[in-house]
Amino acid sequence: MTIPEIQQLEDFFAQAGKQQVPIYLNEATVITDYEHFLESHLTPLKANPEAKVNIPIIHRLKMLKLLIESNA
């Protein structure tokens, strides 16, 4: 993922505003603290966008984005 793509995700979440929790991404992933979730996912992604260890982070962020878009 590139820095501009990360910035686009960050901008999307900033514009979407705070979401009501809990948010169920799947059976095993429940977001109970929205701000903490975003911070804990965007920080390592911005620090090292090319790391393969970030692939699950990217996947969860994109799932959240799709959920927010579908509920808008």
N, CA, C and O atoms as CSV, one atom per row, in Angstrom:
chain,resi,resn,atom,element,x,y,z
A,1,MET,N,N,0.855,-1.174,0.000
A,1,MET,CA,C,0.000,0.000,0.000
A,1,MET,C,C,0.895,1.229,0.000
A,1,MET,O,O,1.913,1.279,0.691
A,2,THR,N,N,0.495,2.216,-0.787
A,2,THR,CA,C,1.306,3.428,-0.898
A,2,THR,C,C,0.859,4.474,0.122
A,2,THR,O,O,-0.230,4.390,0.689
A,3,ILE,N,N,1.723,5.456,0.337
A,3,ILE,CA,C,1.401,6.542,1.261
A,3,ILE,C,C,0.131,7.288,0.825
A,3,ILE,O,O,-0.707,7.579,1.679
A,4,PRO,N,N,-0.048,7.611,-0.465
A,4,PRO,CA,C,-1.305,8.272,-0.873
A,4,PRO,C,C,-2.549,7.412,-0.602
A,4,PRO,O,O,-3.595,7.947,-0.235
A,5,GLU,N,N,-2.446,6.095,-0.776
A,5,GLU,CA,C,-3.583,5.216,-0.486
A,5,GLU,C,C,-3.898,5.215,1.009
A,5,GLU,O,O,-5.063,5.212,1.408
A,6,ILE,N,N,-2.861,5.220,1.820
A,6,ILE,CA,C,-3.056,5.284,3.273
A,6,ILE,C,C,-3.722,6.603,3.639
A,6,ILE,O,O,-4.627,6.639,4.473
A,7,GLN,N,N,-3.268,7.693,3.009
A,7,GLN,CA,C,-3.855,9.003,3.271
A,7,GLN,C,C,-5.326,9.040,2.854
A,7,GLN,O,O,-6.146,9.665,3.526
A,8,GLN,N,N,-5.661,8.371,1.747
A,8,GLN,CA,C,-7.056,8.314,1.311
A,8,GLN,C,C,-7.914,7.591,2.345
A,8,GLN,O,O,-9.016,8.038,2.660
A,9,LEU,N,N,-7.412,6.475,2.874
A,9,LEU,CA,C,-8.144,5.764,3.923
A,9,LEU,C,C,-8.317,6.636,5.155
A,9,LEU,O,O,-9.403,6.715,5.730
A,10,GLU,N,N,-7.230,7.289,5.552
A,10,GLU,CA,C,-7.282,8.155,6.732
A,10,GLU,C,C,-8.287,9.287,6.529
A,10,GLU,O,O,-9.053,9.607,7.438
A,11,ASP,N,N,-8.287,9.892,5.348
A,11,ASP,CA,C,-9.239,10.959,5.035
A,11,ASP,C,C,-10.675,10.439,5.053
A,11,ASP,O,O,-11.577,11.113,5.550
A,12,PHE,N,N,-10.885,9.242,4.511
A,12,PHE,CA,C,-12.220,8.660,4.506
A,12,PHE,C,C,-12.747,8.512,5.931
A,12,PHE,O,O,-13.876,8.908,6.220
A,13,PHE,N,N,-11.928,7.940,6.828
A,13,PHE,CA,C,-12.369,7.725,8.200
A,13,PHE,C,C,-12.573,9.045,8.935
A,13,PHE,O,O,-13.453,9.142,9.791
A,14,ALA,N,N,-11.778,10.058,8.616
A,14,ALA,CA,C,-11.956,11.373,9.235
A,14,ALA,C,C,-13.276,11.995,8.802
A,14,ALA,O,O,-13.979,12.597,9.613
A,15,GLN,N,N,-13.614,11.849,7.521
A,15,GLN,CA,C,-14.859,12.417,7.001
A,15,GLN,C,C,-16.080,11.623,7.456
A,15,GLN,O,O,-17.164,12.184,7.617
A,16,ALA,N,N,-15.906,10.328,7.661
A,16,ALA,CA,C,-17.027,9.478,8.062
A,16,ALA,C,C,-17.470,9.779,9.486
A,16,ALA,O,O,-18.614,9.514,9.854
A,17,GLY,N,N,-16.564,10.333,10.286
A,17,GLY,CA,C,-16.898,10.639,11.673
A,17,GLY,C,C,-16.888,9.392,12.536
A,17,GLY,O,O,-16.681,8.274,12.064
A,18,LYS,N,N,-17.119,9.626,13.811
A,18,LYS,CA,C,-17.101,8.521,14.768
A,18,LYS,C,C,-18.299,7.598,14.526
A,18,LYS,O,O,-19.425,8.057,14.333
A,19,GLN,N,N,-18.036,6.313,14.539
A,19,GLN,CA,C,-19.075,5.312,14.310
A,19,GLN,C,C,-19.521,4.706,15.638
A,19,GLN,O,O,-18.755,4.646,16.600
A,20,GLN,N,N,-20.760,4.265,15.668
A,20,GLN,CA,C,-21.262,3.601,16.872
A,20,GLN,C,C,-20.659,2.213,16.977
A,20,GLN,O,O,-20.508,1.505,15.982
A,21,VAL,N,N,-20.320,1.840,18.190
A,21,VAL,CA,C,-19.752,0.509,18.446
A,21,VAL,C,C,-20.759,-0.299,19.243
A,21,VAL,O,O,-21.631,0.296,19.876
A,22,PRO,N,N,-20.690,-1.597,19.246
A,22,PRO,CA,C,-19.681,-2.429,18.599
A,22,PRO,C,C,-19.923,-2.544,17.106
A,22,PRO,O,O,-21.054,-2.461,16.628
A,23,ILE,N,N,-18.821,-2.741,16.380
A,23,ILE,CA,C,-18.863,-2.991,14.944
A,23,ILE,C,C,-18.298,-4.389,14.730
A,23,ILE,O,O,-17.185,-4.694,15.158
A,24,TYR,N,N,-19.065,-5.217,14.076
A,24,TYR,CA,C,-18.642,-6.591,13.812
A,24,TYR,C,C,-18.113,-6.690,12.379
A,24,TYR,O,O,-18.882,-6.641,11.420
A,25,LEU,N,N,-16.792,-6.831,12.248
A,25,LEU,CA,C,-16.209,-7.009,10.919
A,25,LEU,C,C,-16.427,-8.424,10.426
A,25,LEU,O,O,-16.656,-8.653,9.239
A,26,ASN,N,N,-16.354,-9.371,11.347
A,26,ASN,CA,C,-16.633,-10.775,11.071
A,26,ASN,C,C,-16.875,-11.457,12.414
A,26,ASN,O,O,-16.956,-10.783,13.441
A,27,GLU,N,N,-16.987,-12.756,12.422
A,27,GLU,CA,C,-17.290,-13.471,13.666
A,27,GLU,C,C,-16.201,-13.316,14.721
A,27,GLU,O,O,-16.480,-13.401,15.917
A,28,ALA,N,N,-14.973,-13.092,14.289
A,28,ALA,CA,C,-13.860,-13.029,15.224
A,28,ALA,C,C,-13.353,-11.620,15.495
A,28,ALA,O,O,-12.520,-11.433,16.382
A,29,THR,N,N,-13.826,-10.633,14.763
A,29,THR,CA,C,-13.311,-9.277,14.904
A,29,THR,C,C,-14.440,-8.319,15.260
A,29,THR,O,O,-15.325,-8.040,14.451
A,30,VAL,N,N,-14.385,-7.821,16.499
A,30,VAL,CA,C,-15.377,-6.870,16.986
A,30,VAL,C,C,-14.647,-5.609,17.420
A,30,VAL,O,O,-13.714,-5.666,18.221
A,31,ILE,N,N,-15.075,-4.474,16.889
A,31,ILE,CA,C,-14.476,-3.192,17.272
A,31,ILE,C,C,-15.314,-2.606,18.395
A,31,ILE,O,O,-16.501,-2.332,18.219
A,32,THR,N,N,-14.688,-2.417,19.552
A,32,THR,CA,C,-15.391,-1.834,20.689
A,32,THR,C,C,-14.920,-0.415,20.992
A,32,THR,O,O,-15.614,0.325,21.689
A,33,ASP,N,N,-13.758,-0.025,20.482
A,33,ASP,CA,C,-13.227,1.330,20.641
A,33,ASP,C,C,-12.780,1.812,19.262
A,33,ASP,O,O,-11.682,1.491,18.807
A,34,TYR,N,N,-13.628,2.572,18.617
A,34,TYR,CA,C,-13.418,2.976,17.227
A,34,TYR,C,C,-12.123,3.764,17.041
A,34,TYR,O,O,-11.329,3.443,16.157
A,35,GLU,N,N,-11.899,4.794,17.865
A,35,GLU,CA,C,-10.697,5.610,17.726
A,35,GLU,C,C,-9.426,4.792,17.944
A,35,GLU,O,O,-8.447,4.950,17.215
A,36,HIS,N,N,-9.447,3.925,18.940
A,36,HIS,CA,C,-8.283,3.085,19.216
A,36,HIS,C,C,-8.018,2.129,18.052
A,36,HIS,O,O,-6.868,1.909,17.673
A,37,PHE,N,N,-9.073,1.572,17.494
A,37,PHE,CA,C,-8.925,0.679,16.347
A,37,PHE,C,C,-8.230,1.398,15.203
A,37,PHE,O,O,-7.268,0.880,14.637
A,38,LEU,N,N,-8.711,2.595,14.856
A,38,LEU,CA,C,-8.106,3.331,13.752
A,38,LEU,C,C,-6.658,3.692,14.049
A,38,LEU,O,O,-5.786,3.532,13.195
A,39,GLU,N,N,-6.404,4.176,15.252
A,39,GLU,CA,C,-5.034,4.557,15.612
A,39,GLU,C,C,-4.096,3.348,15.575
A,39,GLU,O,O,-2.988,3.431,15.045
A,40,SER,N,N,-4.542,2.236,16.135
A,40,SER,CA,C,-3.686,1.048,16.216
A,40,SER,C,C,-3.475,0.397,14.849
A,40,SER,O,O,-2.549,-0.397,14.682
A,41,HIS,N,N,-4.304,0.718,13.893
A,41,HIS,CA,C,-4.149,0.156,12.555
A,41,HIS,C,C,-3.424,1.118,11.610
A,41,HIS,O,O,-2.621,0.681,10.786
A,42,LEU,N,N,-3.693,2.398,11.717
A,42,LEU,CA,C,-3.070,3.356,10.807
A,42,LEU,C,C,-1.623,3.674,11.183
A,42,LEU,O,O,-0.800,3.908,10.297
A,43,THR,N,N,-1.298,3.687,12.463
A,43,THR,CA,C,0.063,4.026,12.898
A,43,THR,C,C,1.115,3.077,12.331
A,43,THR,O,O,2.067,3.552,11.711
A,44,PRO,N,N,0.994,1.758,12.512
A,44,PRO,CA,C,2.022,0.878,11.933
A,44,PRO,C,C,2.006,0.879,10.406
A,44,PRO,O,O,3.040,0.671,9.771
A,45,LEU,N,N,0.847,1.111,9.827
A,45,LEU,CA,C,0.739,1.147,8.376
A,45,LEU,C,C,1.502,2.341,7.811
A,45,LEU,O,O,2.194,2.220,6.800
A,46,LYS,N,N,1.373,3.501,8.469
A,46,LYS,CA,C,2.103,4.685,8.032
A,46,LYS,C,C,3.598,4.542,8.290
A,46,LYS,O,O,4.409,5.068,7.527
A,47,ALA,N,N,3.969,3.842,9.348
A,47,ALA,CA,C,5.382,3.680,9.690
A,47,ALA,C,C,6.111,2.803,8.681
A,47,ALA,O,O,7.278,3.046,8.374
A,48,ASN,N,N,5.429,1.784,8.165
A,48,ASN,CA,C,6.072,0.864,7.227
A,48,ASN,C,C,5.020,0.320,6.262
A,48,ASN,O,O,4.561,-0.811,6.418
A,49,PRO,N,N,4.638,1.119,5.270
A,49,PRO,CA,C,3.525,0.735,4.393
A,49,PRO,C,C,3.769,-0.499,3.534
A,49,PRO,O,O,2.812,-1.131,3.087
A,50,GLU,N,N,5.004,-0.847,3.298
A,50,GLU,CA,C,5.311,-1.971,2.417
A,50,GLU,C,C,5.465,-3.305,3.150
A,50,GLU,O,O,5.610,-4.344,2.506
A,51,ALA,N,N,5.437,-3.293,4.482
A,51,ALA,CA,C,5.666,-4.522,5.255
A,51,ALA,C,C,4.537,-5.522,5.031
A,51,ALA,O,O,3.359,-5.163,5.055
A,52,LYS,N,N,4.909,-6.765,4.815
A,52,LYS,CA,C,3.910,-7.817,4.600
A,52,LYS,C,C,3.089,-8.087,5.855
A,52,LYS,O,O,1.962,-8.575,5.770
A,53,VAL,N,N,3.648,-7.773,7.013
A,53,VAL,CA,C,2.918,-7.984,8.261
A,53,VAL,C,C,1.687,-7.073,8.340
A,53,VAL,O,O,0.786,-7.320,9.142
A,54,ASN,N,N,1.646,-6.030,7.518
A,54,ASN,CA,C,0.522,-5.093,7.515
A,54,ASN,C,C,-0.652,-5.546,6.653
A,54,ASN,O,O,-1.686,-4.879,6.638
A,55,ILE,N,N,-0.524,-6.634,5.953
A,55,ILE,CA,C,-1.609,-7.102,5.076
A,55,ILE,C,C,-2.919,-7.319,5.846
A,55,ILE,O,O,-3.966,-6.887,5.364
A,56,PRO,N,N,-2.910,-7.973,7.031
A,56,PRO,CA,C,-4.171,-8.101,7.774
A,56,PRO,C,C,-4.738,-6.755,8.232
A,56,PRO,O,O,-5.955,-6.585,8.311
A,57,ILE,N,N,-3.862,-5.811,8.531
A,57,ILE,CA,C,-4.301,-4.469,8.933
A,57,ILE,C,C,-5.038,-3.803,7.776
A,57,ILE,O,O,-6.115,-3.234,7.957
A,58,ILE,N,N,-4.454,-3.879,6.601
A,58,ILE,CA,C,-5.073,-3.292,5.415
A,58,ILE,C,C,-6.431,-3.944,5.154
A,58,ILE,O,O,-7.408,-3.264,4.841
A,59,HIS,N,N,-6.476,-5.248,5.284
A,59,HIS,CA,C,-7.725,-5.980,5.060
A,59,HIS,C,C,-8.821,-5.514,6.030
A,59,HIS,O,O,-9.953,-5.267,5.614
A,60,ARG,N,N,-8.485,-5.396,7.319
A,60,ARG,CA,C,-9.483,-4.957,8.304
A,60,ARG,C,C,-9.940,-3.526,8.051
A,60,ARG,O,O,-11.126,-3.226,8.189
A,61,LEU,N,N,-9.015,-2.638,7.683
A,61,LEU,CA,C,-9.393,-1.256,7.386
A,61,LEU,C,C,-10.314,-1.184,6.171
A,61,LEU,O,O,-11.279,-0.420,6.169
A,62,LYS,N,N,-10.021,-1.968,5.149
A,62,LYS,CA,C,-10.872,-1.966,3.959
A,62,LYS,C,C,-12.243,-2.569,4.256
A,62,LYS,O,O,-13.247,-2.116,3.707
A,63,MET,N,N,-12.295,-3.584,5.115
A,63,MET,CA,C,-13.587,-4.161,5.514
A,63,MET,C,C,-14.418,-3.119,6.258
A,63,MET,O,O,-15.618,-2.984,6.019
A,64,LEU,N,N,-13.771,-2.388,7.160
A,64,LEU,CA,C,-14.471,-1.346,7.908
A,64,LEU,C,C,-14.981,-0.266,6.966
A,64,LEU,O,O,-16.114,0.196,7.108
A,65,LYS,N,N,-14.168,0.136,6.017
A,65,LYS,CA,C,-14.576,1.154,5.050
A,65,LYS,C,C,-15.811,0.689,4.272
A,65,LYS,O,O,-16.753,1.459,4.083
A,66,LEU,N,N,-15.805,-0.560,3.824
A,66,LEU,CA,C,-16.959,-1.096,3.098
A,66,LEU,C,C,-18.221,-1.107,3.958
A,66,LEU,O,O,-19.310,-0.793,3.479
A,67,LEU,N,N,-18.067,-1.469,5.223
A,67,LEU,CA,C,-19.221,-1.465,6.129
A,67,LEU,C,C,-19.788,-0.070,6.300
A,67,LEU,O,O,-21.004,0.120,6.262
A,68,ILE,N,N,-18.914,0.906,6.489
A,68,ILE,CA,C,-19.369,2.286,6.677
A,68,ILE,C,C,-20.062,2.785,5.411
A,68,ILE,O,O,-21.112,3.425,5.476
A,69,GLU,N,N,-19.462,2.485,4.261
A,69,GLU,CA,C,-20.065,2.913,2.984
A,69,GLU,C,C,-21.430,2.257,2.760
A,69,GLU,O,O,-22.358,2.902,2.272
A,70,SER,N,N,-21.548,0.991,3.111
A,70,SER,CA,C,-22.811,0.290,2.865
A,70,SER,C,C,-23.912,0.727,3.821
A,70,SER,O,O,-25.095,0.567,3.522
A,71,ASN,N,N,-23.525,1.279,4.972
A,71,ASN,CA,C,-24.519,1.741,5.942
A,71,ASN,C,C,-24.811,3.219,5.825
A,71,ASN,O,O,-25.616,3.750,6.590
A,72,ALA,N,N,-24.178,3.892,4.885
A,72,ALA,CA,C,-24.374,5.347,4.729
A,72,ALA,C,C,-25.664,5.663,4.029
A,72,ALA,O,O,-25.981,6.834,3.818
